[in-house]
Amino acid sequence: MRLKIILAAFLSALALNAVSMDYLSNNSASYFQNPSQTGKITVEGVFYNPAGTAFLEDGKYFNVNMQNSMIQESMTLNGKKMASNRYAGAPSFNYIQKKGSNSIFANASVVAGGATLKYDEGVAGINLAAETFDNMTRGLLGAKVTRNQFSGQNRYYQLMLGGAHQLTDKLSIGGGLKYVHAMRKLNGHASFGYNPFVGARVGLKGNELYLDSRRRADGVGAVLGLDYKATDTLNFAVRYETPVKLKFKTKATESTDMTLAGRKIGLSDFYPKYANGVNSRRDLPGVLSLGVSKDINDWTVSGGYIHYFNKAANMDGIDYRDGHEVNFGVDYRFSPKWTWHAGYNYAHTGAPKQSYNDTEYAINAQIYTTGLTFKPTENHEWKFGVGYVKYNSENGEPEITHGIKLDKSKVKYDKEVGVFSLGYTYKF
């Protein structure tokens, strides 16, 4: 009987580890040329520096971007690497109408999410579960994983409308409202093999677990900005995005033939936010972005700082610290039609190690970028960018709940992303 109580407590411990598949995509081709964008006055400023759009030349602008990413996310447990290798495409569209001292603009984009991650060789948490079950019976249960396949996808779609106004020939303000529609999906299959005689002694029956779950939420937020043109060659900008409250509602189909002491066991015991009928908050945090750019002959140098107010946001009940990014870059106009770009971005996510689980581990990263801009005429502009995202692999932390240890310190979490981006702007 004591062992039955211990196994039930172990399931309760696993229930504290929600699962998600966030891969945050940036919003334009120019980012993967030079990630330091806030301090610049550009068409893509609809997203990075909305107040700066008031200083564009008069006209109408249509801008389209496509980011193409090859993403590997992996977990290594006991020398076995479980990885998902997938492609993600993230489009974005910007429209600006600028006349006199005013601009109006719109943005439609995928602001978060990415590839459908598929772990055909399984996820670490299911293997840890079998290992822990076996250890609790001193190896007599002979628990092993016979099937371990998971897939998931996140997509956060944004529509933003706003405008900007020149207060003076040096200072402008801008802002807008944005609507976000978020979807989070999880599909999992798991099977366990074990000694049926020992299983019967501890009240364990059945082998198969299955879950197909969808979480959806809608929210609204605001964007505010200031741009200060100190001189014709020096520009400062600030942008603030309010938090977006997202209350997810879950619809799921779940089946299981496993029971423990007469109680059904399901994958939603491992991932409770994905259980049918569950409502839960996972907000987008507030963001403060500062930027500066300086023209020096044919060169432009730029730098920026971004702060994410994670602590103030409700993010699946996890206690995140605030995050931040620091970036800088250069642009060199080596001919009237061609410009070369390069840049660097460091991201500190603020995610605690105890938040790492099967498919969410927001580890720190460095981004290296370069690219070219080709402007054959005043009405046409093409942008090409490439980037490499290097993540700092980390191990998780052991969890002890109800006296049961889930040793995630044995799991090494890692990611690797390569990006090719393409952008086009037409002025009419």
C-alpha positions in Angstrom: 0.0 0.0 0.0 2.8 2.4 0.8 4.3 1.9 -2.7 0.9 2.7 -4.2 0.8 6.0 -2.3 4.4 6.8 -3.4 3.5 6.2 -7.1 0.4 8.4 -6.8 2.5 11.1 -5.3 5.0 10.8 -8.1 2.2 11.5 -10.6 1.3 14.6 -8.6 4.9 15.8 -8.8 4.9 15.4 -12.6 1.6 17.3 -12.8 3.5 20.5 -11.8 5.5 20.4 -15.0 3.4 22.0 -17.8 4.6 21.7 -21.4 4.9 24.2 -24.2 6.7 24.7 -27.5 7.6 28.4 -27.8 10.0 29.5 -30.4 9.9 33.2 -30.7 10.3 34.6 -34.3 11.4 38.1 -35.0 9.4 40.4 -37.2 11.4 41.3 -40.3 14.2 40.4 -42.7 16.2 43.4 -41.4 16.5 41.9 -38.0 18.6 39.0 -39.4 20.8 41.6 -41.1 21.3 43.6 -38.0 19.3 43.0 -34.8 19.7 46.5 -33.5 16.6 48.1 -35.1 14.9 50.2 -32.4 17.0 53.3 -33.0 16.4 53.3 -36.8 13.9 55.1 -39.0 12.7 52.5 -41.4 9.5 50.9 -42.9 10.0 48.0 -40.6 9.8 50.5 -37.8 6.1 49.8 -37.6 7.2 46.9 -35.3 10.5 48.3 -33.9 10.1 52.1 -33.8 6.5 53.1 -34.6 7.1 56.8 -33.7 10.0 56.9 -36.2 7.6 56.3 -39.1 6.5 60.0 -38.8 10.0 60.9 -40.2 9.8 58.7 -43.3 9.5 60.4 -46.7 6.0 61.0 -47.9 4.4 58.1 -49.7 2.7 54.8 -49.3 4.9 51.7 -48.4 4.1 48.0 -48.5 6.6 45.7 -46.9 6.6 41.8 -46.9 9.1 39.5 -45.1 9.7 35.8 -44.8 11.9 34.2 -42.2 13.0 30.7 -42.9 14.4 28.8 -39.9 15.9 25.4 -39.5 15.4 24.5 -35.8 16.9 21.7 -33.7 15.7 21.3 -30.1 17.2 18.4 -28.2 17.4 16.7 -24.8 20.1 14.3 -23.8 19.5 11.7 -21.0 21.9 9.0 -20.1 23.9 9.6 -23.3 20.8 9.3 -25.6 19.9 12.4 -27.6 16.3 13.0 -28.3 15.9 15.7 -31.0 13.4 17.5 -33.2 14.7 18.9 -36.5 12.2 21.0 -38.3 11.6 24.0 -40.6 9.7 27.1 -39.6 8.4 29.9 -41.8 7.3 33.2 -40.3 5.8 35.8 -42.6 5.1 39.4 -41.7 3.5 42.4 -43.5 3.7 46.1 -43.0 1.8 49.0 -44.5 2.5 52.7 -44.0 0.9 55.8 -45.4 3.0 58.9 -44.6 1.9 62.5 -45.4 3.2 65.7 -43.8 3.6 65.3 -40.1 1.6 62.1 -39.8 1.8 58.4 -40.6 -0.7 55.6 -40.2 0.4 52.0 -40.3 -0.6 48.3 -40.0 1.3 45.1 -39.1 0.2 41.5 -39.6 2.7 38.9 -38.4 3.5 35.7 -36.4 4.9 37.3 -33.3 5.7 34.0 -31.5 5.8 30.4 -32.3 7.4 28.5 -35.2 8.0 24.9 -36.3 5.9 21.9 -35.5 8.3 20.1 -33.2 8.3 16.3 -33.6 10.2 14.1 -31.1 10.0 10.8 -32.9 12.5 9.3 -30.4 10.6 10.6 -27.5 11.0 13.2 -24.7 13.1 12.9 -21.6 10.3 13.2 -19.1 8.6 10.0 -20.1 12.0 8.1 -19.8 12.5 9.7 -16.4 9.1 8.5 -15.4 9.9 4.9 -16.3 13.2 5.1 -14.5 11.7 6.5 -11.4 8.9 3.9 -11.4 11.5 1.2 -11.6 13.7 2.7 -8.8 10.7 2.9 -6.5 10.4 -0.9 -6.7 14.1 -1.5 -6.5 14.2 -2.6 -10.1 11.6 -5.3 -9.6 9.0 -3.6 -11.8 11.3 -3.7 -14.8 9.7 -0.6 -16.2 10.7 0.5 -19.7 9.4 2.8 -22.4 8.2 1.0 -25.5 6.7 4.0 -27.3 7.5 7.7 -26.8 6.4 10.1 -29.5 5.4 13.7 -29.1 4.7 16.7 -31.3 3.5 20.2 -30.7 3.2 23.7 -32.2 2.7 27.2 -31.0 1.5 30.1 -33.2 0.7 33.6 -32.0 -0.8 35.8 -34.7 -0.8 39.6 -34.4 -2.7 42.3 -36.1 -1.6 45.9 -35.2 -3.0 49.3 -36.3 -1.7 52.7 -35.3 -0.1 55.9 -36.3 2.6 58.5 -35.5 2.8 62.3 -35.4 5.7 64.8 -35.5 5.4 67.2 -32.5 8.5 69.1 -33.8 11.0 68.6 -36.5 13.0 66.6 -34.0 10.4 64.8 -31.8 7.6 62.4 -32.7 5.2 60.2 -30.9 3.5 57.0 -32.1 1.3 54.2 -30.9 -1.3 51.6 -31.8 -3.5 48.8 -30.7 -2.8 45.1 -31.3 -4.9 41.9 -31.3 -3.2 38.6 -30.6 -4.7 35.1 -31.4 -2.7 32.3 -29.8 -2.8 28.6 -30.4 -0.8 25.9 -28.6 -1.0 22.2 -29.6 0.3 19.0 -28.1 0.0 15.4 -29.3 1.6 12.5 -27.5 1.8 8.8 -27.4 3.5 6.8 -24.7 3.6 3.1 -23.8 5.3 1.4 -20.9 6.3 -2.2 -20.4 6.8 -3.8 -17.0 6.6 -7.0 -15.0 2.8 -7.7 -14.8 3.1 -9.6 -11.5 4.9 -6.8 -9.8 2.5 -4.3 -11.4 -0.4 -6.2 -10.0 1.1 -6.0 -6.5 1.3 -2.2 -6.7 -2.1 -1.8 -8.5 -0.6 -0.9 -11.9 -2.6 -2.1 -15.0 -2.5 -1.3 -18.7 0.3 0.2 -20.9 -1.0 2.9 -23.3 -1.3 6.7 -23.0 -2.5 9.1 -25.6 -3.3 12.9 -25.7 -4.4 15.2 -28.5 -4.9 18.7 -27.1 -5.5 22.3 -28.4 -5.2 25.5 -26.3 -6.6 28.8 -27.7 -6.6 32.4 -26.4 -7.2 35.9 -27.6 -5.9 39.2 -26.2 -5.4 42.8 -26.9 -2.5 45.2 -26.0 -1.1 48.6 -26.9 2.2 49.9 -28.3 3.6 53.4 -27.4 6.8 55.1 -28.8 8.9 58.2 -28.9 11.5 59.1 -31.5 14.1 62.0 -31.1 16.2 63.1 -34.0 19.0 64.9 -32.2 20.7 65.8 -35.5 20.4 64.6 -39.1 22.8 61.8 -38.3 21.9 60.9 -34.6 18.6 59.3 -33.6 17.2 58.0 -30.3 14.0 55.9 -29.9 12.0 54.1 -27.2 9.1 51.7 -27.5 6.9 50.2 -24.9 4.5 47.3 -25.4 1.8 46.6 -22.7 1.3 43.0 -21.5 -1.2 41.0 -23.4 -3.5 39.0 -21.1 -4.1 35.5 -22.6 -6.5 33.1 -21.0 -6.2 29.8 -22.7 -9.1 27.4 -23.0 -8.2 23.7 -23.6 -10.1 21.1 -25.7 -8.5 17.7 -25.7 -9.1 14.1 -26.6 -7.4 11.6 -24.2 -7.4 7.9 -23.9 -5.6 5.5 -21.5 -5.9 1.9 -20.5 -3.5 2.4 -17.5 -4.8 2.6 -13.9 -3.0 2.9 -10.6 -4.8 1.7 -7.5 -8.1 2.0 -9.4 -7.3 5.5 -10.6 -6.9 6.2 -14.3 -3.5 7.6 -15.5 -3.3 9.9 -18.4 -0.8 12.1 -20.1 -2.7 15.1 -18.8 -1.4 14.0 -15.3 2.1 14.9 -16.7 0.9 18.0 -18.6 -2.2 19.4 -16.7 -2.5 22.6 -18.7 -3.4 20.4 -21.7 -6.2 18.5 -20.0 -9.7 18.9 -21.5 -11.6 21.8 -20.1 -8.7 23.5 -18.3 -8.6 27.3 -18.4 -5.2 28.9 -17.6 -3.3 32.1 -18.0 -0.1 32.5 -20.1 0.4 36.2 -20.9 2.8 37.9 -23.2 4.9 40.2 -20.9 5.4 43.9 -21.2 8.4 45.0 -23.2 10.5 48.2 -23.1 13.0 48.8 -26.0 15.6 51.5 -26.2 17.7 52.2 -29.3 20.2 54.6 -30.9 21.7 55.0 -34.3 24.5 57.2 -35.7 25.5 57.9 -39.3 29.2 58.3 -39.9 29.9 58.9 -43.6 28.9 55.7 -45.4 28.5 53.8 -42.1 25.7 53.6 -39.6 26.3 52.2 -36.1 23.5 51.2 -33.8 22.8 49.8 -30.4 19.9 48.8 -28.3 18.5 47.3 -25.1 15.3 45.4 -24.6 13.7 44.6 -21.2 11.0 41.9 -20.7 8.8 42.3 -17.6 8.3 38.6 -17.0 7.9 38.9 -13.3 4.7 41.0 -13.7 3.2 38.5 -16.2 1.2 35.4 -15.4 3.0 32.7 -17.4 1.4 29.3 -16.6 2.1 30.0 -13.0 5.8 29.8 -13.4 7.9 32.3 -11.4 10.1 33.8 -14.2 12.6 36.5 -13.6 12.7 39.5 -15.9 14.7 39.0 -19.2 16.7 41.3 -21.3 18.6 41.6 -24.6 21.5 43.7 -25.6 22.4 44.3 -29.3 24.6 46.3 -31.7 25.3 46.4 -35.4 26.7 48.2 -38.4 25.5 49.1 -41.9 27.9 50.0 -44.7 26.7 51.7 -47.9 29.4 50.5 -50.3 27.5 51.7 -53.4 24.4 53.7 -54.2 22.4 50.5 -54.6 24.0 48.1 -52.1 24.4 48.1 -48.3 26.1 45.5 -46.1 24.9 44.7 -42.6 26.1 42.8 -39.6 25.1 42.6 -35.9 25.0 40.7 -32.6 22.3 40.1 -30.0 22.6 38.6 -26.5 19.4 37.3 -24.9 19.0 36.5 -21.2 15.6 34.9 -20.9 15.0 35.0 -17.1 13.8 31.4 -17.1 14.7 29.5 -13.9 16.1 26.0 -14.4 13.2 24.5 -12.6 11.0 25.7 -15.4 12.8 23.4 -17.9 10.7 20.5 -19.1 10.2 18.2 -22.0 9.6 20.8 -24.7 10.1 24.2 -23.1 13.5 25.3 -22.0 14.1 29.0 -22.5 17.9 29.0 -22.4 20.1 32.0 -23.0 21.4 32.7 -26.5 23.6 34.7 -28.8 22.6 35.7 -32.3 25.1 36.5 -35.1 23.7 38.1 -38.3 24.8 39.5 -41.6 23.1 40.4 -44.9 22.7 42.7 -47.9 20.2 45.3 -49.0 19.7 45.9 -52.7 17.8 49.1 -53.8 17.7 49.2 -57.7 15.3 52.1 -57.8 13.6 54.5 -55.4 10.5 52.4 -55.4 11.9 48.9 -54.9 14.1 47.5 -52.1 15.2 43.9 -51.4 16.7 42.6 -48.2 18.6 39.4 -47.6 19.7 38.3 -44.2 21.3 35.2 -42.5 21.6 34.4 -38.9 22.9 31.8 -36.5 21.5 31.4 -33.0 23.8 29.8 -30.5 22.2 28.6 -27.3 23.9 28.0 -24.0 23.0 24.4 -23.3 22.1 23.7 -19.7 21.0 20.9 -17.4 17.8 21.1 -15.4 17.4 20.9 -11.7 16.2 18.0 -9.5 12.6 18.3 -8.3 11.4 16.9 -5.0 7.7 16.9 -4.4 5.9 14.8 -1.7 9.3 13.2 -1.1 9.7 12.0 -4.7 12.7 13.0 -6.7 12.5 13.6 -10.5 16.2 14.1 -11.4 16.1 16.6 -14.3 19.7 17.5 -13.6 20.5 14.4 -15.7 18.9 16.0 -18.7 20.9 18.3 -21.0 18.7 20.9 -22.8 20.0 22.4 -26.0 18.8 24.3 -29.2 20.4 25.4 -32.5 18.8 27.6 -35.1 19.9 28.8 -38.6 17.9 31.5 -40.4 17.6 32.9 -43.9 15.4 35.9 -44.3 14.0 37.7 -47.3 12.2 41.1 -47.4 10.8 43.3 -50.1 9.4 46.9 -49.9 7.5 48.8 -52.6 6.9 52.5 -52.3 4.0 54.0 -54.3 
